[in-house]
Amino acid sequence: MKKLATLSILLISSTAWSQANINMMDLVKKDHTFIQSQLNSSNCATYLKEINDQVEVLGPKDMDLSRVKDEAAQIIKESFISRLDLQKKFKAMESQNPVEKECVNQVRRKINASRMLEEYVAQIGELNTETDVLSGSEPYLLVNPDFKEFKLQSGDILISRGNAVVSAAIARIGDQEGLFSHAAMVYVDKKTNKTYAIEAHLEIGTDVAPIEEKYMRDGKVRSIVYRPKDKALAERAGEIAYKRAKAGLDKNSRILYDFAMDMNEEEKLFCSEVPFMAYNNASNGSFLLGDRHQTSFHQKTNRSFLDGIGVKANETFSPSDVELDSKLELVAEWRDLGQAYKTHRKDAVMASVYKWLEKDGYRLDVSQSTLKARMVIFLRHMPLFGSLLKNSIAKNITKSTLRTMMMMDAAGSAMLDALIESYDQYKQQTGYPMTYPQMLAALEELKTEDLERDAYFKEWQRANPVQGGDSSTIRPDESRFVKFFKR
C-alpha cells in the first residue's frame, strides 16, 4: 500500500514526460518541491529511479525549446538549488539510519543526471563563458545560498573535471560512474594571504603552487568547492597538506603518485588521497572522508585495464565520492558552460570502452604501445632527457601503466574523432546537439561500421601480402579505432 501511495504522488510521471514541448522550468521546480517536502528514506530509491530514467533520455523533441532558450540560466540555477537540497535531504536521512544502497546509488545518479541536463540546457540556450576557473557570475559560478560570500579557505576540497580523454577514463573507472576526475586541497597562508593548491598528478606526483598558476590554468571545465563546518579542523588539514607537499619539493623528492589507489598507506598519494590524508591526520583518525560511500571495483569482471594501470584496490575514495560525504558542504560550483558539453562526448566514449571491455570481451591491445613506453621509460632515466621529462612523467610509472594509458588515449582519441564527425553532422541536420544516449547509440553504430572496415582491410592484407607490390585492388581504409582492441 505504501508503495502505491509513493507512486501516486510522483510529480513527474512517465506519461507527463512522454509528451512533447515540456516546460522544463516547471518540471525542475516540481522535482525540487518533491525533494524538499516529500523525499524520504522510504521513497528515495523509487522516486529517484523514476525521475532518473526520464531525465537521462530527455532530448530536444521533448522540450519547449523556445522557452528553454529564454530560461536556460534560470533552469540551471533552479536545478542547482534542487541538487543542494537533495544533498541536504540525503544528509538528514544518513543522520537517522543507514541509507539503503539503492537509494545511495540513485542519489549519485540523480546528481549526475541533473548536472548533465543543466549542461545540455546550456547548449540549447547558447550559454558561453570566458571567465576564469571559480570566477564570474551566475549561471557559470553558482554559490550555495547558505554562504554569504564565496572565498576560498584553508582546508577547502576542490573537485574538478578536465577536458582530456584520460579525465573521462578516470571519472568513470569504477562501478559507480562519476563526472569528476581530480581532487585538490586549498591552503591559505595567514601571513601573506596567498592561496595555494595542493594536488597529486599522474604525471609528476604531489605538487603545491599558487592556485592561480596551475590549478586555474590547466583546462578545467568544472570545479566545485566543498568544505567541512569545523573551520579549525579545516585549517589544520590545509596546513598539513601544504607542509607535507612542500617538504618533498624542498628536498627535491616530491611525494610519488599512488597508482595502486591504496588508501591504507600515505607514502604515495593519488589526487583524492591528498585531502583524505590531510583530514585523517588533522583529526587523529576521527574525520575520514568517504568513510560511508566509496567507489568500488567489485563488478569489474575484466580487470585488464585496472591491472594495466596498476590499480590494486577493490575500493577507493574518488573525486566524485566527495559529493556523497555528509560531513562536507558544497560552497560553490563553477563551469565553463560553453565547453562542458565536450566532456559528455568523452564520457560517452569511455562508457563505451568500458562496456566493450566488461560486456563484449574486448581488451586494449597494449602491444602496440610497448615500444613507445619502453623508449619513454629509458629516456626518463637518462640525464639529459630525464630533465626534460621530469615534469611530464612520474618517476615511479611502470611500463605496464604507461603503455596501457597510451593505448587508452589512442583508442579514446580515435573514437572521439569519429563521434565528433557524427555529432557535427547530426547537429547540422537537426539544429540541435546530440544527447548522451544518442552519443552512446552512435558509438555502437560506429563500432559496427569499423568492425566491417577492419575485416575488409585484413582480408585485403591477406590477399596482398607483399607491401609495395602490384595489386589488383586499391588499398582500403584501415580501422579507425577497433584496431586498438583485441578479443
C-alpha positions, 0 to 999 in steps of 0.5 A, a space after each residue: 500500500 505504501 508503495 502505491 501511495 509513493 507512486 501516486 504522488 510522483 510529480 513527474 510521471 512517465 506519461 507527463 514526460 512522454 509528451 512533447 514541448 515540456 516546460 522544463 522550468 516547471 518540471 525542475 521546480 516540481 522535482 525540487 518541491 518533491 525533494 524538499 517536502 516529500 523525499 524520504 528514506 522510504 521513497 528515495 530509491 523509487 522516486 529517484 529511479 523514476 525521475 532518473 530514467 526520464 531525465 537521462 533520455 530527455 532530448 530536444 523533441 521533448 522540450 519547449 525549446 523556445 522557452 528553454 532558450 529564454 530560461 536556460 540560466 534560470 533552469 540551471 540555477 533552479 536545478 542547482 538549488 534542487 541538487 543542494 537540497 537533495 544533498 541536504 535531504 540525503 544528509 538528514 536521512 544518513 543522520 537517522 539510519 543507514 541509507 539503503 544502497 539503492 537509494 545511495 546509488 540513485 542519489 549519485 545518479 540523480 546528481 549526475 543526471 541533473 548536472 548533465 541536463 543543466 549542461 545540455 540546457 546550456 547548449 540549447 540556450 547558447 550559454 558561453 563563458 570566458 571567465 576564469 576557473 571559480 570566477 564570474 557570475 551566475 549561471 557559470 559560478 553558482 554559490 550555495 545560498 547558505 554562504 554569504 560570500 564565496 572565498 576560498 579557505 584553508 582546508 577547502 576540497 576542490 573537485 574538478 573535471 578536465 577536458 582530456 580523454 584520460 579525465 573521462 577514463 578516470 571519472 568513470 573507472 569504477 562501478 559507480 560512474 562519476 563526472 569528476 576526475 581530480 581532487 585538490 586541497 586549498 591552503 591559505 597562508 595567514 601571513 601573506 594571504 596567498 592561496 595555494 593548491 595542493 594536488 597529486 598528478 599522474 604525471 609528476 606526483 604531489 605538487 603545491 603552487 599558487 592556485 592561480 598558476 596551475 590549478 586555474 590554468 590547466 583546462 578545467 571545465 568544472 570545479 566545485 568547492 566543498 568544505 567541512 563546518 569545523 573551520 579549525 579542523 579545516 585549517 589544520 588539514 590545509 596546513 598539513 597538506 601544504 607542509 607535507 607537499 612542500 617538504 618533498 619539493 624542498 628536498 627535491 623528492 616530491 611525494 610519488 603518485 599512488 597508482 595502486 589507489 591504496 588508501 591504507 598507506 600515505 607514502 604515495 598519494 593519488 589526487 583524492 588521497 591528498 585531502 583524505 590524508 590531510 583530514 585523517 591526520 588533522 583529526 587523529 583518525 576521527 574525520 575520514 572522508 568517504 568513510 560511508 560511500 566509496 567507489 568500488 571495483 567489485 563488478 569489474 569482471 575484466 580487470 585488464 585495464 585496472 591491472 594495466 594501470 596498476 590499480 590494486 584496490 577493490 575500493 577507493 575514495 574518488 573525486 566524485 565520492 566527495 559529493 556523497 560525504 555528509 560531513 562536507 558542504 558544497 560552497 560553490 560550483 563553477 563551469 565553463 558552460 560553453 565547453 562542458 558539453 565536450 566532456 559528455 562526448 568523452 564520457 560517452 566514449 569511455 562508457 563505451 570502452 568500458 562496456 566493450 571491455 566488461 560486456 563484449 570481451 574486448 581488451 586494449 591491445 597494449 602491444 602496440 604501445 610497448 615500444 613507445 613506453 619502453 623508449 619513454 621509460 629509458 629516456 626518463 632515466 637518462 640525464 639529459 632527457 630525464 630533465 626534460 621529462 621530469 615534469 611530464 612523467 612520474 618517476 615511479 610509472 611502470 611500463 605496464 601503466 604507461 603503455 596501457 594509458 597510451 593505448 587508452 588515449 589512442 583508442 579514446 582519441 580515435 573514437 572521439 574523432 569519429 563521434 565528433 564527425 557524427 555529432 557535427 553532422 547530426 547537429 547540422 541536420 537537426 539544429 540541435 546537439 546530440 544527447 548522451 544516449 544518442 552519443 552512446 547509440 552512435 558509438 555502437 553504430 560506429 563500432 559496427 561500421 569499423 568492425 566491417 572496415 577492419 575485416 575488409 582491410 585484413 582480408 585485403 592484407 591477406 590477399 596482398 601480402 607483399 607491401 609495395 607490390 602490384 595489386 589488383 585492388 586499391 588499398 582500403 581504409 584501415 580501422 579507425 579505432 577497433 584496431 586498438 582492441 583485441 578479443 
